[in-house]
Amino acid sequence: MRINMNIMDSLLEKIKPDVNSSLSGLYVDKIIRNVLFFLSMEKERINNLNVFPVPDGDTGLNMTLTIQGALDNMRNLDIEKLSVSDYLRHFSEGMVLNSRGCSGVILALYCQGLVESLLENSLSTESIGLSFQNGYKKLSKKL
């Protein structure tokens, strides 16, 4: 899967936090919306890779709709006033409530485990790495 790195670099530049400010829900929202953008661009390619659990060709679509549904679920919240923790809680809950198909459920459970771990720790490189592991463990237990 090839991603145009110039596009990626320019998007990452736009979402860099101000070094004089702390991370906010708005910053996390920008990251997630960029993830949704890139996933939307590649969903057909992901659909074509689909082989598990059923080769029905909608994995990319279901993952996109799951994230989109979680963001839509949050549309009445004042994102600018949410802390990172509150944002992540609302987002992971929205992922579970709006999961579509097997791939959406898998993505939602993984994100839920990741968020649970992030909320228990500081936002350090080590804790983020552990959070990814916890996402996998949470997913493994549920499946």
Secondary structure, DSSP 8 states (H G I E B T S, - for coil): ----HHHHHHHHHHH---TTS---HHHHHHHHHHHHHHHHHHHHHHHHH--SS---S-HHHHHHHHHHHHHHHTTTS-GGG--HHHHHHHHHHHHHHT--HHHHHHHHHHHHHHHHHHHHS-S-HHHHHHHHHHHHHHHHHH-
